[in-house]
C-alpha cells in the first residue's frame, strides 16, 4: 500500500526521503561562465574609473575656488585694514612651494595662508602673475601688492591660480581703486 503525502506542493511516497530534491541542474547549466564574470568585472572597472576621475575633477575645482576666495578676501581685508589702521599693508604671493599668501602690516607678519590652509592642488605660476616683485618685506622672488592708508594699491596687476588639472582663475587687482575681480 502506498500512501502519498503532499510536501512542498509535490507528491511523495512513503519510501522516499523527507529532504527536498535539489532544484539546480547537474548537467553544467548552473552558475556563471568565465566570460560573463570577466565582462561584469570589466564594466564595474570602467564605471569606477569614470567616478574617480569625476570626483578628482570636482575636488580640484573646489580647491581652486577655495584658493581664489582666500586671495580675494585677504586682498580686500588688507585694503580695508590699511585704511582703518592708517598704515600700509602688503599681500605677498608665494610663487614656489609652499604656495600661498602672506599678509604684512608694514613689516610685521599678520596672517599666512600656506601649507595646511592653502589647497595643495593649487599653484601660483610666476609667468602669468603680473604684479611687481616684492621689495620690503618679503622675498624678492615673490610678487606683492601694497595698499596705502588711502586704500589704493601702489601697483596693480593679475595673479593666476592654477589647479593640477590645468584649470586656471585670474584675479585682477586695480591699482587706483584696489578692486579685485575674478576672470577665467
KAQUI-V168253 format. One record per backbone hydrogen bond with DSSP energy under -0.5 kcal/mol. CO is the residue of the C=O (numbers start at 1). NH is the residue of the N-H. If there is no record, write none. Layout:
CO:NH / CO:NH
This chain:
1:3 / 3:5 / 5:7 / 5:12 / 7:10 / 10:7 / 12:5 / 13:16 / 33:37 / 34:38 / 35:39 / 36:40 / 37:41 / 38:42 / 39:43 / 40:44 / 41:45 / 42:46 / 43:47 / 44:48 / 45:49 / 46:50 / 47:51 / 48:52 / 49:53 / 50:54 / 51:55 / 52:56 / 53:57 / 54:58 / 55:59 / 56:60 / 57:61 / 58:62 / 59:63 / 60:64 / 61:65 / 62:66 / 63:67 / 64:68 / 65:69 / 66:70 / 67:71 / 68:72 / 69:73 / 70:74 / 71:75 / 72:76 / 73:77 / 74:78 / 75:79 / 76:80 / 77:81 / 78:82 / 79:83 / 80:84 / 81:85 / 82:86 / 82:87 / 88:106 / 89:147 / 90:92 / 90:104 / 91:145 / 92:94 / 92:102 / 93:95 / 93:143 / 94:100 / 99:115 / 100:94 / 101:113 / 102:92 / 103:110 / 103:111 / 104:90 / 104:106 / 105:107 / 105:108 / 108:105 / 111:103 / 112:114 / 113:101 / 114:117 / 119:122 / 121:164 / 123:125 / 123:162 / 126:129 / 128:130 / 132:144 / 139:134 / 139:142 / 142:134 / 143:93 / 145:91 / 146:154 / 147:89 / 148:151 / 152:148 / 157:173 / 158:130 / 158:131 / 159:171 / 161:169 / 162:123 / 163:166 / 167:163 / 169:161 / 169:171 / 170:172 / 170:183 / 171:159 / 172:174 / 172:181 / 173:157 / 174:178 / 175:153 / 179:174 / 181:172 / 183:170
